[in-house]
Amino acid sequence: METVVGLHRNHFGEIISFVTSGGRIISYQKALLEAANGVIKGVQATEDHDGKLILSPELEHTFDQYPNLF
């Protein structure tokens, strides 16, 4: 099972895609689907206070510890 090892942010600092341990670069939306389906471990799909699905790391509160890879 793959894990998230890095991410890509836009110039506003927003996460736009993730890098997996398998070398794939997947969009935020695809990562959300894969986390919800248990394809990627270490992240989880949760609802924010508005009911919108968001990704969050299972052990940390933010993705700040992940490197911004290009």
PDB file of N, CA, C and O in Angstrom, chain B, residues numbered from 101:
ATOM      1  N   MET B 101       0.838  -1.174   0.000  1.00  0.00           N
ATOM      2  CA  MET B 101       0.000   0.000   0.000  1.00  0.00           C
ATOM      3  C   MET B 101       0.889   1.245   0.000  1.00  0.00           C
ATOM      4  O   MET B 101       1.893   1.308   0.709  1.00  0.00           O
ATOM      5  N   GLU B 102       0.509   2.211  -0.789  1.00  0.00           N
ATOM      6  CA  GLU B 102       1.302   3.439  -0.914  1.00  0.00           C
ATOM      7  C   GLU B 102       1.043   4.399   0.239  1.00  0.00           C
ATOM      8  O   GLU B 102       0.017   4.328   0.916  1.00  0.00           O
ATOM      9  N   THR B 103       1.997   5.293   0.443  1.00  0.00           N
ATOM     10  CA  THR B 103       1.864   6.380   1.410  1.00  0.00           C
ATOM     11  C   THR B 103       2.190   7.693   0.710  1.00  0.00           C
ATOM     12  O   THR B 103       2.759   7.694  -0.381  1.00  0.00           O
ATOM     13  N   VAL B 104       1.836   8.790   1.323  1.00  0.00           N
ATOM     14  CA  VAL B 104       2.187  10.110   0.813  1.00  0.00           C
ATOM     15  C   VAL B 104       3.600  10.431   1.287  1.00  0.00           C
ATOM     16  O   VAL B 104       3.898  10.330   2.478  1.00  0.00           O
ATOM     17  N   VAL B 105       4.475  10.820   0.348  1.00  0.00           N
ATOM     18  CA  VAL B 105       5.859  11.157   0.711  1.00  0.00           C
ATOM     19  C   VAL B 105       6.201  12.613   0.427  1.00  0.00           C
ATOM     20  O   VAL B 105       7.237  13.104   0.876  1.00  0.00           O
ATOM     21  N   GLY B 106       5.351  13.303  -0.306  1.00  0.00           N
ATOM     22  CA  GLY B 106       5.598  14.700  -0.637  1.00  0.00           C
ATOM     23  C   GLY B 106       4.356  15.313  -1.240  1.00  0.00           C
ATOM     24  O   GLY B 106       3.342  14.638  -1.418  1.00  0.00           O
ATOM     25  N   LEU B 107       4.434  16.581  -1.551  1.00  0.00           N
ATOM     26  CA  LEU B 107       3.287  17.264  -2.130  1.00  0.00           C
ATOM     27  C   LEU B 107       3.738  18.404  -3.020  1.00  0.00           C
ATOM     28  O   LEU B 107       4.906  18.791  -3.026  1.00  0.00           O
ATOM     29  N   HIS B 108       2.800  18.922  -3.760  1.00  0.00           N
ATOM     30  CA  HIS B 108       3.022  20.098  -4.602  1.00  0.00           C
ATOM     31  C   HIS B 108       2.060  21.175  -4.128  1.00  0.00           C
ATOM     32  O   HIS B 108       0.874  20.916  -3.926  1.00  0.00           O
ATOM     33  N   ARG B 109       2.575  22.378  -3.954  1.00  0.00           N
ATOM     34  CA  ARG B 109       1.734  23.518  -3.566  1.00  0.00           C
ATOM     35  C   ARG B 109       1.743  24.554  -4.685  1.00  0.00           C
ATOM     36  O   ARG B 109       2.723  24.676  -5.419  1.00  0.00           O
ATOM     37  N   ASN B 110       0.651  25.293  -4.810  1.00  0.00           N
ATOM     38  CA  ASN B 110       0.620  26.396  -5.770  1.00  0.00           C
ATOM     39  C   ASN B 110       1.262  27.629  -5.132  1.00  0.00           C
ATOM     40  O   ASN B 110       1.719  27.568  -3.991  1.00  0.00           O
ATOM     41  N   HIS B 111       1.297  28.727  -5.849  1.00  0.00           N
ATOM     42  CA  HIS B 111       1.967  29.920  -5.328  1.00  0.00           C
ATOM     43  C   HIS B 111       1.216  30.569  -4.164  1.00  0.00           C
ATOM     44  O   HIS B 111       1.741  31.483  -3.528  1.00  0.00           O
ATOM     45  N   PHE B 112      -0.013  30.106  -3.876  1.00  0.00           N
ATOM     46  CA  PHE B 112      -0.755  30.571  -2.703  1.00  0.00           C
ATOM     47  C   PHE B 112      -0.500  29.685  -1.489  1.00  0.00           C
ATOM     48  O   PHE B 112      -0.998  29.964  -0.398  1.00  0.00           O
ATOM     49  N   GLY B 113       0.284  28.603  -1.679  1.00  0.00           N
ATOM     50  CA  GLY B 113       0.576  27.685  -0.595  1.00  0.00           C
ATOM     51  C   GLY B 113      -0.443  26.571  -0.431  1.00  0.00           C
ATOM     52  O   GLY B 113      -0.358  25.784   0.512  1.00  0.00           O
ATOM     53  N   GLU B 114      -1.410  26.497  -1.342  1.00  0.00           N
ATOM     54  CA  GLU B 114      -2.431  25.464  -1.279  1.00  0.00           C
ATOM     55  C   GLU B 114      -1.918  24.168  -1.902  1.00  0.00           C
ATOM     56  O   GLU B 114      -1.225  24.198  -2.919  1.00  0.00           O
ATOM     57  N   ILE B 115      -2.255  23.043  -1.298  1.00  0.00           N
ATOM     58  CA  ILE B 115      -1.844  21.745  -1.838  1.00  0.00           C
ATOM     59  C   ILE B 115      -2.659  21.457  -3.089  1.00  0.00           C
ATOM     60  O   ILE B 115      -3.888  21.510  -3.070  1.00  0.00           O
ATOM     61  N   ILE B 116      -1.951  21.149  -4.187  1.00  0.00           N
ATOM     62  CA  ILE B 116      -2.650  20.834  -5.430  1.00  0.00           C
ATOM     63  C   ILE B 116      -2.472  19.381  -5.849  1.00  0.00           C
ATOM     64  O   ILE B 116      -3.302  18.848  -6.586  1.00  0.00           O
ATOM     65  N   SER B 117      -1.402  18.729  -5.394  1.00  0.00           N
ATOM     66  CA  SER B 117      -1.204  17.313  -5.707  1.00  0.00           C
ATOM     67  C   SER B 117      -0.253  16.691  -4.695  1.00  0.00           C
ATOM     68  O   SER B 117       0.440  17.384  -3.949  1.00  0.00           O
ATOM     69  N   PHE B 118      -0.243  15.359  -4.695  1.00  0.00           N
ATOM     70  CA  PHE B 118       0.572  14.594  -3.763  1.00  0.00           C
ATOM     71  C   PHE B 118       1.500  13.664  -4.518  1.00  0.00           C
ATOM     72  O   PHE B 118       1.179  13.215  -5.618  1.00  0.00           O
ATOM     73  N   VAL B 119       2.643  13.376  -3.933  1.00  0.00           N
ATOM     74  CA  VAL B 119       3.599  12.400  -4.460  1.00  0.00           C
ATOM     75  C   VAL B 119       3.501  11.176  -3.552  1.00  0.00           C
ATOM     76  O   VAL B 119       3.587  11.294  -2.330  1.00  0.00           O
ATOM     77  N   THR B 120       3.321   9.995  -4.160  1.00  0.00           N
ATOM     78  CA  THR B 120       3.185   8.776  -3.366  1.00  0.00           C
ATOM     79  C   THR B 120       4.504   8.018  -3.314  1.00  0.00           C
ATOM     80  O   THR B 120       5.429   8.292  -4.078  1.00  0.00           O
ATOM     81  N   SER B 121       4.569   7.063  -2.401  1.00  0.00           N
ATOM     82  CA  SER B 121       5.770   6.233  -2.277  1.00  0.00           C
ATOM     83  C   SER B 121       6.005   5.397  -3.528  1.00  0.00           C
ATOM     84  O   SER B 121       7.119   4.922  -3.751  1.00  0.00           O
ATOM     85  N   GLY B 122       4.986   5.212  -4.338  1.00  0.00           N
ATOM     86  CA  GLY B 122       5.123   4.490  -5.604  1.00  0.00           C
ATOM     87  C   GLY B 122       5.578   5.382  -6.744  1.00  0.00           C
ATOM     88  O   GLY B 122       5.714   4.917  -7.876  1.00  0.00           O
ATOM     89  N   GLY B 123       5.815   6.664  -6.462  1.00  0.00           N
ATOM     90  CA  GLY B 123       6.289   7.595  -7.474  1.00  0.00           C
ATOM     91  C   GLY B 123       5.182   8.274  -8.270  1.00  0.00           C
ATOM     92  O   GLY B 123       5.459   9.036  -9.196  1.00  0.00           O
ATOM     93  N   ARG B 124       3.943   8.005  -7.917  1.00  0.00           N
ATOM     94  CA  ARG B 124       2.835   8.646  -8.636  1.00  0.00           C
ATOM     95  C   ARG B 124       2.624  10.064  -8.133  1.00  0.00           C
ATOM     96  O   ARG B 124       2.848  10.357  -6.959  1.00  0.00           O
ATOM     97  N   ILE B 125       2.196  10.930  -9.019  1.00  0.00           N
ATOM     98  CA  ILE B 125       1.761  12.276  -8.666  1.00  0.00           C
ATOM     99  C   ILE B 125       0.267  12.299  -8.922  1.00  0.00           C
ATOM    100  O   ILE B 125      -0.183  12.155 -10.059  1.00  0.00           O
ATOM    101  N   ILE B 126      -0.497  12.482  -7.855  1.00  0.00           N
ATOM    102  CA  ILE B 126      -1.951  12.437  -7.975  1.00  0.00           C
ATOM    103  C   ILE B 126      -2.559  13.740  -7.469  1.00  0.00           C
ATOM    104  O   ILE B 126      -2.041  14.369  -6.547  1.00  0.00           O
ATOM    105  N   SER B 127      -3.652  14.124  -8.084  1.00  0.00           N
ATOM    106  CA  SER B 127      -4.326  15.362  -7.707  1.00  0.00           C
ATOM    107  C   SER B 127      -4.903  15.256  -6.299  1.00  0.00           C
ATOM    108  O   SER B 127      -5.040  14.164  -5.747  1.00  0.00           O
ATOM    109  N   TYR B 128      -5.229  16.385  -5.743  1.00  0.00           N
ATOM    110  CA  TYR B 128      -5.848  16.417  -4.415  1.00  0.00           C
ATOM    111  C   TYR B 128      -7.125  15.591  -4.423  1.00  0.00           C
ATOM    112  O   TYR B 128      -7.368  14.814  -3.500  1.00  0.00           O
ATOM    113  N   GLN B 129      -7.946  15.755  -5.464  1.00  0.00           N
ATOM    114  CA  GLN B 129      -9.211  15.023  -5.548  1.00  0.00           C
ATOM    115  C   GLN B 129      -9.004  13.520  -5.637  1.00  0.00           C
ATOM    116  O   GLN B 129      -9.719  12.758  -4.988  1.00  0.00           O
ATOM    117  N   LYS B 130      -8.026  13.081  -6.440  1.00  0.00           N
ATOM    118  CA  LYS B 130      -7.739  11.649  -6.557  1.00  0.00           C
ATOM    119  C   LYS B 130      -7.211  11.113  -5.229  1.00  0.00           C
ATOM    120  O   LYS B 130      -7.565  10.004  -4.831  1.00  0.00           O
ATOM    121  N   ALA B 131      -6.373  11.879  -4.539  1.00  0.00           N
ATOM    122  CA  ALA B 131      -5.861  11.466  -3.234  1.00  0.00           C
ATOM    123  C   ALA B 131      -7.003  11.339  -2.231  1.00  0.00           C
ATOM    124  O   ALA B 131      -7.003  10.432  -1.399  1.00  0.00           O
ATOM    125  N   LEU B 132      -7.967  12.239  -2.308  1.00  0.00           N
ATOM    126  CA  LEU B 132      -9.126  12.169  -1.435  1.00  0.00           C
ATOM    127  C   LEU B 132      -9.895  10.872  -1.664  1.00  0.00           C
ATOM    128  O   LEU B 132     -10.269  10.190  -0.710  1.00  0.00           O
ATOM    129  N   LEU B 133     -10.131  10.534  -2.929  1.00  0.00           N
ATOM    130  CA  LEU B 133     -10.843   9.295  -3.264  1.00  0.00           C
ATOM    131  C   LEU B 133     -10.062   8.065  -2.814  1.00  0.00           C
ATOM    132  O   LEU B 133     -10.633   7.130  -2.253  1.00  0.00           O
ATOM    133  N   GLU B 134      -8.759   8.072  -3.064  1.00  0.00           N
ATOM    134  CA  GLU B 134      -7.940   6.918  -2.699  1.00  0.00           C
ATOM    135  C   GLU B 134      -7.827   6.761  -1.187  1.00  0.00           C
ATOM    136  O   GLU B 134      -7.787   5.636  -0.687  1.00  0.00           O
ATOM    137  N   ALA B 135      -7.775   7.864  -0.455  1.00  0.00           N
ATOM    138  CA  ALA B 135      -7.743   7.786   1.005  1.00  0.00           C
ATOM    139  C   ALA B 135      -9.068   7.234   1.532  1.00  0.00           C
ATOM    140  O   ALA B 135      -9.082   6.401   2.438  1.00  0.00           O
ATOM    141  N   ALA B 136     -10.173   7.698   0.964  1.00  0.00           N
ATOM    142  CA  ALA B 136     -11.493   7.224   1.387  1.00  0.00           C
ATOM    143  C   ALA B 136     -11.673   5.738   1.097  1.00  0.00           C
ATOM    144  O   ALA B 136     -12.375   5.043   1.831  1.00  0.00           O
ATOM    145  N   ASN B 137     -11.037   5.246   0.022  1.00  0.00           N
ATOM    146  CA  ASN B 137     -11.146   3.838  -0.364  1.00  0.00           C
ATOM    147  C   ASN B 137     -10.046   2.961   0.227  1.00  0.00           C
ATOM    148  O   ASN B 137     -10.000   1.763  -0.051  1.00  0.00           O
ATOM    149  N   GLY B 138      -9.162   3.538   1.037  1.00  0.00           N
ATOM    150  CA  GLY B 138      -8.113   2.772   1.697  1.00  0.00           C
ATOM    151  C   GLY B 138      -6.955   2.384   0.806  1.00  0.00           C
ATOM    152  O   GLY B 138      -6.213   1.460   1.139  1.00  0.00           O
ATOM    153  N   VAL B 139      -6.774   3.062  -0.321  1.00  0.00           N
ATOM    154  CA  VAL B 139      -5.680   2.765  -1.244  1.00  0.00           C
ATOM    155  C   VAL B 139      -4.371   3.385  -0.758  1.00  0.00           C
ATOM    156  O   VAL B 139      -3.299   2.817  -0.960  1.00  0.00           O
ATOM    157  N   ILE B 140      -4.462   4.549  -0.118  1.00  0.00           N
ATOM    158  CA  ILE B 140      -3.289   5.249   0.420  1.00  0.00           C
ATOM    159  C   ILE B 140      -3.383   5.225   1.938  1.00  0.00           C
ATOM    160  O   ILE B 140      -4.429   5.546   2.502  1.00  0.00           O
ATOM    161  N   LYS B 141      -2.302   4.851   2.596  1.00  0.00           N
ATOM    162  CA  LYS B 141      -2.332   4.871   4.059  1.00  0.00           C
ATOM    163  C   LYS B 141      -1.583   6.096   4.578  1.00  0.00           C
ATOM    164  O   LYS B 141      -0.746   6.673   3.884  1.00  0.00           O
ATOM    165  N   GLY B 142      -1.902   6.474   5.798  1.00  0.00           N
ATOM    166  CA  GLY B 142      -1.252   7.610   6.426  1.00  0.00           C
ATOM    167  C   GLY B 142      -2.011   8.913   6.289  1.00  0.00           C
ATOM    168  O   GLY B 142      -1.668   9.904   6.934  1.00  0.00           O
ATOM    169  N   VAL B 143      -3.043   8.921   5.451  1.00  0.00           N
ATOM    170  CA  VAL B 143      -3.911  10.091   5.308  1.00  0.00           C
ATOM    171  C   VAL B 143      -5.352   9.624   5.420  1.00  0.00           C
ATOM    172  O   VAL B 143      -5.668   8.460   5.176  1.00  0.00           O
ATOM    173  N   GLN B 144      -6.209  10.548   5.789  1.00  0.00           N
ATOM    174  CA  GLN B 144      -7.622  10.197   5.900  1.00  0.00           C
ATOM    175  C   GLN B 144      -8.494  11.294   5.315  1.00  0.00           C
ATOM    176  O   GLN B 144      -8.153  12.475   5.371  1.00  0.00           O
ATOM    177  N   ALA B 145      -9.615  10.890   4.758  1.00  0.00           N
ATOM    178  CA  ALA B 145     -10.606  11.827   4.254  1.00  0.00           C
ATOM    179  C   ALA B 145     -11.591  12.107   5.381  1.00  0.00           C
ATOM    180  O   ALA B 145     -12.234  11.190   5.891  1.00  0.00           O
ATOM    181  N   THR B 146     -11.711  13.369   5.768  1.00  0.00           N
ATOM    182  CA  THR B 146     -12.626  13.764   6.834  1.00  0.00           C
ATOM    183  C   THR B 146     -13.454  14.954   6.366  1.00  0.00           C
ATOM    184  O   THR B 146     -13.097  15.621   5.395  1.00  0.00           O
ATOM    185  N   GLU B 147     -14.539  15.212   7.046  1.00  0.00           N
ATOM    186  CA  GLU B 147     -15.373  16.365   6.730  1.00  0.00           C
ATOM    187  C   GLU B 147     -14.958  17.553   7.582  1.00  0.00           C
ATOM    188  O   GLU B 147     -14.711  17.418   8.781  1.00  0.00           O
ATOM    189  N   ASP B 148     -14.883  18.729   6.943  1.00  0.00           N
ATOM    190  CA  ASP B 148     -14.607  19.934   7.720  1.00  0.00           C
ATOM    191  C   ASP B 148     -15.921  20.440   8.321  1.00  0.00           C
ATOM    192  O   ASP B 148     -16.953  19.782   8.191  1.00  0.00           O
ATOM    193  N   HIS B 149     -15.892  21.579   8.965  1.00  0.00           N
ATOM    194  CA  HIS B 149     -17.084  22.104   9.641  1.00  0.00           C
ATOM    195  C   HIS B 149     -18.202  22.482   8.677  1.00  0.00           C
ATOM    196  O   HIS B 149     -19.346  22.640   9.103  1.00  0.00           O
ATOM    197  N   ASP B 150     -17.895  22.632   7.376  1.00  0.00           N
ATOM    198  CA  ASP B 150     -18.900  22.932   6.359  1.00  0.00           C
ATOM    199  C   ASP B 150     -19.421  21.672   5.667  1.00  0.00           C
ATOM    200  O   ASP B 150     -20.275  21.758   4.785  1.00  0.00           O
ATOM    201  N   GLY B 151     -18.909  20.496   6.064  1.00  0.00           N
ATOM    202  CA  GLY B 151     -19.338  19.248   5.445  1.00  0.00           C
ATOM    203  C   GLY B 151     -18.563  18.887   4.190  1.00  0.00           C
ATOM    204  O   GLY B 151     -18.909  17.927   3.501  1.00  0.00           O
ATOM    205  N   LYS B 152     -17.518  19.647   3.888  1.00  0.00           N
ATOM    206  CA  LYS B 152     -16.692  19.396   2.706  1.00  0.00           C
ATOM    207  C   LYS B 152     -15.620  18.365   3.053  1.00  0.00           C
ATOM    208  O   LYS B 152     -15.011  18.434   4.121  1.00  0.00           O
ATOM    209  N   LEU B 153     -15.390  17.402   2.144  1.00  0.00           N
ATOM    210  CA  LEU B 153     -14.341  16.406   2.374  1.00  0.00           C
ATOM    211  C   LEU B 153     -12.966  17.029   2.193  1.00  0.00           C
ATOM    212  O   LEU B 153     -12.705  17.707   1.200  1.00  0.00           O
ATOM    213  N   ILE B 154     -12.092  16.793   3.162  1.00  0.00           N
ATOM    214  CA  ILE B 154     -10.714  17.277   3.093  1.00  0.00           C
ATOM    215  C   ILE B 154      -9.777  16.142   3.484  1.00  0.00           C
ATOM    216  O   ILE B 154     -10.193  15.176   4.124  1.00  0.00           O
ATOM    217  N   LEU B 155      -8.539  16.262   3.104  1.00  0.00           N
ATOM    218  CA  LEU B 155      -7.518  15.288   3.490  1.00  0.00           C
ATOM    219  C   LEU B 155      -6.774  15.799   4.707  1.00  0.00           C
ATOM    220  O   LEU B 155      -6.508  16.993   4.840  1.00  0.00           O
ATOM    221  N   SER B 156      -6.446  14.879   5.584  1.00  0.00           N
ATOM    222  CA  SER B 156      -5.593  15.231   6.713  1.00  0.00           C
ATOM    223  C   SER B 156      -4.689  14.046   7.022  1.00  0.00           C
ATOM    224  O   SER B 156      -5.083  12.894   6.839  1.00  0.00           O
ATOM    225  N   PRO B 157      -3.472  14.329   7.493  1.00  0.00           N
ATOM    226  CA  PRO B 157      -2.583  13.233   7.880  1.00  0.00           C
ATOM    227  C   PRO B 157      -3.128  12.558   9.129  1.00  0.00           C
ATOM    228  O   PRO B 157      -3.726  13.215   9.981  1.00  0.00           O
ATOM    229  N   GLU B 158      -2.925  11.251   9.241  1.00  0.00           N
ATOM    230  CA  GLU B 158      -3.466  10.517  10.381  1.00  0.00           C
ATOM    231  C   GLU B 158      -2.771  10.863  11.692  1.00  0.00           C
ATOM    232  O   GLU B 158      -3.425  10.906  12.734  1.00  0.00           O
ATOM    233  N   LEU B 159      -1.475  11.107  11.669  1.00  0.00           N
ATOM    234  CA  LEU B 159      -0.740  11.327  12.914  1.00  0.00           C
ATOM    235  C   LEU B 159      -0.427  12.791  13.197  1.00  0.00           C
ATOM    236  O   LEU B 159      -0.096  13.135  14.332  1.00  0.00           O
ATOM    237  N   GLU B 160      -0.522  13.642  12.215  1.00  0.00           N
ATOM    238  CA  GLU B 160      -0.182  15.058  12.372  1.00  0.00           C
ATOM    239  C   GLU B 160      -1.436  15.903  12.136  1.00  0.00           C
ATOM    240  O   GLU B 160      -2.455  15.397  11.667  1.00  0.00           O
ATOM    241  N   HIS B 161      -1.353  17.172  12.459  1.00  0.00           N
ATOM    242  CA  HIS B 161      -2.481  18.074  12.260  1.00  0.00           C
ATOM    243  C   HIS B 161      -2.428  18.784  10.912  1.00  0.00           C
ATOM    244  O   HIS B 161      -3.447  19.269  10.422  1.00  0.00           O
ATOM    245  N   THR B 162      -1.232  18.846  10.310  1.00  0.00           N
ATOM    246  CA  THR B 162      -1.079  19.523   9.025  1.00  0.00           C
ATOM    247  C   THR B 162      -0.120  18.732   8.140  1.00  0.00           C
ATOM    248  O   THR B 162       0.514  17.776   8.587  1.00  0.00           O
ATOM    249  N   PHE B 163      -0.025  19.144   6.885  1.00  0.00           N
ATOM    250  CA  PHE B 163       0.905  18.526   5.950  1.00  0.00           C
ATOM    251  C   PHE B 163       2.236  19.281   5.905  1.00  0.00           C
ATOM    252  O   PHE B 163       3.037  19.052   4.999  1.00  0.00           O
ATOM    253  N   ASP B 164       2.483  20.169   6.856  1.00  0.00           N
ATOM    254  CA  ASP B 164       3.688  20.992   6.842  1.00  0.00           C
ATOM    255  C   ASP B 164       4.982  20.181   6.921  1.00  0.00           C
ATOM    256  O   ASP B 164       6.021  20.665   6.470  1.00  0.00           O
ATOM    257  N   GLN B 165       4.959  18.980   7.471  1.00  0.00           N
ATOM    258  CA  GLN B 165       6.170  18.165   7.592  1.00  0.00           C
ATOM    259  C   GLN B 165       6.547  17.483   6.280  1.00  0.00           C
ATOM    260  O   GLN B 165       7.647  16.944   6.163  1.00  0.00           O
ATOM    261  N   TYR B 166       5.648  17.499   5.288  1.00  0.00           N
ATOM    262  CA  TYR B 166       5.939  16.869   4.006  1.00  0.00           C
ATOM    263  C   TYR B 166       6.705  17.836   3.102  1.00  0.00           C
ATOM    264  O   TYR B 166       6.387  19.024   3.054  1.00  0.00           O
ATOM    265  N   PRO B 167       7.710  17.331   2.388  1.00  0.00           N
ATOM    266  CA  PRO B 167       8.465  18.228   1.499  1.00  0.00           C
ATOM    267  C   PRO B 167       7.642  18.641   0.278  1.00  0.00           C
ATOM    268  O   PRO B 167       6.790  17.893  -0.201  1.00  0.00           O
ATOM    269  N   ASN B 168       7.917  19.830  -0.202  1.00  0.00           N
ATOM    270  CA  ASN B 168       7.289  20.321  -1.425  1.00  0.00           C
ATOM    271  C   ASN B 168       8.162  19.871  -2.589  1.00  0.00           C
ATOM    272  O   ASN B 168       9.201  20.474  -2.857  1.00  0.00           O
ATOM    273  N   LEU B 169       7.747  18.816  -3.279  1.00  0.00           N
ATOM    274  CA  LEU B 169       8.532  18.226  -4.370  1.00  0.00           C
ATOM    275  C   LEU B 169       8.046  18.718  -5.712  1.00  0.00           C
ATOM    276  O   LEU B 169       6.869  19.034  -5.888  1.00  0.00           O
ATOM    277  N   PHE B 170       8.961  18.778  -6.655  1.00  0.00           N
ATOM    278  CA  PHE B 170       8.612  19.201  -8.019  1.00  0.00           C
ATOM    279  C   PHE B 170       8.953  18.128  -9.003  1.00  0.00           C
ATOM    280  O   PHE B 170       8.733  18.298 -10.202  1.00  0.00           O
TER     281      PHE B 170
END
